[in-house]
Amino acid sequence: MKIWKATVLATLALLLSACGGTAGGSSGDQTVTVYTADGLEDWYTARFAEFKQQTGITVQAVTAGSAEVVSRVSKEKANTQADVLVTLPPFVQQAAKEGLLTASTPKGADQVPAAQKDPQGRYFALMNNYLSFIHNAAQPAPKTWNDLLDPRYRGRLQYSTPGEAGDGTAVLLQAQHVLGDQGALDYLGKLQANNVGPSSSTGKLQPKVAKGELLVANGDLQMNLAEIDKSGGFSVFFPADAQGRRSTFALPYYAGLVANAPHSGNGRKLLDFLFSPETQTKTSDAYGIPARSDVKPQGPKAEKLTAAMSGVDVWNPDWNAVLARLDADLAAYRKATGQ
């Protein structure tokens, strides 16, 4: 996922210096800082402009990989700078376990299904999404996982790194689901013959596939469909198992209030805004699915997303179980692949 943007960080540093970074923020401080996994940049631009118009509060969004934003919050624990964290599982569960998030109750979060929010109120699914893969549009889509082992993909295939990117971690989980734990390690070890190498950025793989520098990469459905609308050049696919079944799993964007946030009041206002029915309805603008069960996807983009998922089985990981074994799984993955 995307590396830290120097210009944004420079602006953020000036902002934090100006406001003093005091806990709770000064009464006149009309700012809020979001550390977020990438993929929602265009959607954020529109929504944060609406939020400022409604509240007068300016949102500073800093984008990085799913694990990286959590790592950043952890490193800054003694001098917290982020107010709101948006990231993918299992990294949001990791943030909660490390005490980086505090309980909050955004208005409307009661409409988020229990399975998609923390029982202690520290994080809530904001927008639903799914693991997907992309291929260069000028090439035929691979049909199965075995197809990706074909020598024609040597040096032309790449996936973001498990443990660094949420989408990359999702590749490991999906391989385990399809092939079993040891089967996944054996498979990913073989896939290294074609893999270009590590990448902390899933989003950066999209333009490479569009240009034909890569033929195949991983992604997530929301980000992929949004980019296809903007520039095209690649298509989405879901590789099938040996029985011809295609499957994926939900990979929601989760949001929570950072513990000891310098502008916690503004952070709570932003969460209320993001979980409002008006904002949740607009998740379809980004090819996302509303997390609130009382808000339904609508419009042509929602129809396109539904069409892309046609015939694909959806399964649901136990994210707390995933987190509990993540370190061991990543160590086994690195040993199997040499990464």
Backbone hydrogen bonds, N-H to C=O, Kabsch-Sander energy under -0.5 kcal/mol:
donor,donor_aa,acceptor,acceptor_aa,energy
6,A,4,W,-0.7
9,L,5,K,-2.6
10,A,6,A,-2.6
11,T,7,T,-2.1
12,L,8,V,-2.8
13,A,9,L,-2.9
14,L,10,A,-2.1
15,L,11,T,-2.5
16,L,12,L,-3.0
17,S,13,A,-2.3
18,A,14,L,-2.3
19,C,15,L,-2.2
20,G,16,L,-1.4
22,T,19,C,-0.7
24,G,261,A,-1.3
25,G,22,T,-1.7
29,D,26,S,-1.8
30,Q,28,G,-0.7
31,T,29,D,-0.6
32,V,58,T,-1.8
34,V,60,Q,-3.0
35,Y,84,V,-2.4
36,T,34,V,-0.6
36,T,62,V,-2.8
37,A,86,V,-2.2
38,D,64,A,-0.9
44,Y,40,L,-3.2
45,T,41,E,-2.1
46,A,42,D,-1.6
47,R,43,W,-2.5
48,F,44,Y,-3.5
49,A,45,T,-1.2
50,E,46,A,-1.7
51,F,47,R,-2.5
52,K,48,F,-2.3
53,Q,49,A,-2.1
54,Q,50,E,-2.0
55,T,51,F,-2.5
56,G,52,K,-2.8
58,T,30,Q,-2.8
60,Q,32,V,-2.9
60,Q,58,T,-0.5
61,A,59,V,-0.7
62,V,34,V,-3.0
62,V,60,Q,-0.5
64,A,36,T,-1.9
67,A,164,E,-1.5
68,E,164,E,-0.7
69,V,65,G,-2.5
70,V,66,S,-0.9
71,S,67,A,-2.5
72,R,68,E,-2.5
73,V,69,V,-2.0
74,S,70,V,-2.4
75,K,71,S,-2.5
76,E,72,R,-1.6
77,K,74,S,-1.4
79,N,76,E,-1.9
80,T,77,K,-0.6
83,D,33,T,-2.6
84,V,33,T,-2.1
85,L,256,G,-2.6
86,V,35,Y,-2.6
87,T,254,Y,-1.8
91,F,88,L,-0.8
92,V,88,L,-1.0
94,Q,90,P,-1.8
95,A,91,F,-2.3
96,A,92,V,-2.1
97,K,93,Q,-2.4
98,E,94,Q,-2.0
99,G,96,A,-1.5
100,L,95,A,-2.7
101,L,95,A,-0.5
102,T,257,L,-2.6
104,S,121,G,-2.8
109,A,106,P,-2.2
111,Q,108,G,-1.8
112,V,109,A,-1.5
116,Q,113,P,-2.1
117,K,114,A,-1.3
118,D,123,Y,-2.7
121,G,118,D,-2.3
124,F,255,A,-2.1
125,A,116,Q,-2.5
126,L,253,Y,-3.7
127,M,253,Y,-1.4
128,N,289,I,-3.1
131,L,249,F,-1.5
132,S,219,G,-1.9
133,F,237,F,-1.7
134,I,217,A,-2.8
135,H,235,S,-2.2
136,N,215,L,-2.0
137,A,233,G,-2.3
139,Q,136,N,-1.9
145,W,240,A,-2.0
148,L,144,T,-0.7
148,L,145,W,-0.9
149,L,146,N,-1.8
150,D,147,D,-1.8
153,Y,150,D,-2.2
154,R,151,P,-2.0
155,G,194,N,-1.2
156,R,153,Y,-2.6
157,L,194,N,-1.1
158,Q,216,V,-1.7
161,T,199,S,-3.1
164,E,161,T,-1.9
165,A,161,T,-2.3
169,T,165,A,-2.5
170,A,166,G,-1.9
171,V,167,D,-1.3
172,L,168,G,-1.4
173,L,169,T,-2.0
174,Q,170,A,-2.7
175,A,171,V,-2.4
176,Q,172,L,-2.1
177,H,173,L,-2.2
178,V,174,Q,-2.4
179,L,175,A,-2.9
180,G,176,Q,-2.0
184,A,180,G,-2.6
185,L,181,D,-1.6
186,D,182,Q,-2.6
187,Y,183,G,-2.5
188,L,184,A,-2.8
189,G,185,L,-1.9
190,K,186,D,-1.8
191,L,187,Y,-2.4
192,Q,188,L,-0.9
193,A,190,K,-1.6
194,N,191,L,-1.9
195,N,191,L,-1.6
196,V,157,L,-2.6
202,T,200,S,-0.5
205,L,202,T,-1.6
206,Q,202,T,-0.6
206,Q,203,G,-1.0
208,K,204,K,-0.6
209,V,205,L,-1.9
210,A,206,Q,-2.4
211,K,207,P,-2.0
212,G,208,K,-0.6
212,G,209,V,-0.6
213,E,208,K,-1.5
214,L,208,K,-1.9
215,L,156,R,-3.9
216,V,156,R,-1.7
217,A,134,I,-2.0
218,N,158,Q,-0.8
219,G,132,S,-2.3
221,L,130,Y,-3.2
224,N,220,D,-2.8
225,L,221,L,-2.6
226,A,222,Q,-1.9
227,E,223,M,-2.0
228,I,224,N,-2.3
229,D,225,L,-1.8
230,K,226,A,-1.2
231,S,227,E,-2.9
232,G,227,E,-1.0
235,S,135,H,-2.4
237,F,133,F,-2.7
240,A,143,K,-2.4
241,D,245,R,-2.3
244,G,241,D,-2.0
247,S,239,P,-0.6
248,T,313,D,-2.4
250,A,315,W,-0.8
251,L,129,N,-3.2
253,Y,127,M,-2.6
254,Y,87,T,-2.8
254,Y,252,P,-0.6
255,A,124,F,-2.7
256,G,85,L,-2.0
257,L,102,T,-0.6
258,V,83,D,-2.6
259,A,100,L,-2.5
261,A,258,V,-1.4
264,S,261,A,-1.0
267,G,263,H,-2.3
268,R,264,S,-2.5
269,K,265,G,-1.8
270,L,266,N,-2.2
271,L,267,G,-2.3
272,D,268,R,-2.5
273,F,269,K,-2.1
274,L,270,L,-2.6
275,F,271,L,-1.9
276,S,273,F,-1.1
280,Q,276,S,-2.8
281,T,277,P,-2.0
282,K,278,E,-0.8
282,K,279,T,-0.5
283,T,280,Q,-1.5
284,S,281,T,-1.0
285,D,282,K,-1.3
286,A,283,T,-1.5
287,Y,284,S,-1.6
288,G,283,T,-2.6
289,I,128,N,-1.6
291,A,126,L,-1.0
293,S,111,Q,-2.8
295,V,292,R,-1.3
296,K,294,D,-0.5
303,E,299,G,-1.7
304,K,300,P,-2.1
305,L,301,K,-2.3
306,T,302,A,-2.2
307,A,303,E,-2.2
308,A,304,K,-2.0
309,M,305,L,-1.4
310,S,307,A,-1.2
312,V,309,M,-2.1
313,D,246,R,-2.8
313,D,311,G,-0.5
315,W,248,T,-2.2
319,W,317,P,-1.0
322,V,318,D,-2.4
323,L,319,W,-2.5
324,A,320,N,-2.0
325,R,321,A,-1.3
326,L,322,V,-0.5
326,L,323,L,-0.9
327,D,323,L,-0.5
329,D,325,R,-2.6
330,L,326,L,-2.9
331,A,327,D,-2.2
332,A,328,A,-2.2
333,Y,329,D,-2.3
334,R,330,L,-2.7
335,K,331,A,-1.9
336,A,332,A,-2.2
337,T,333,Y,-2.1
338,G,334,R,-2.2
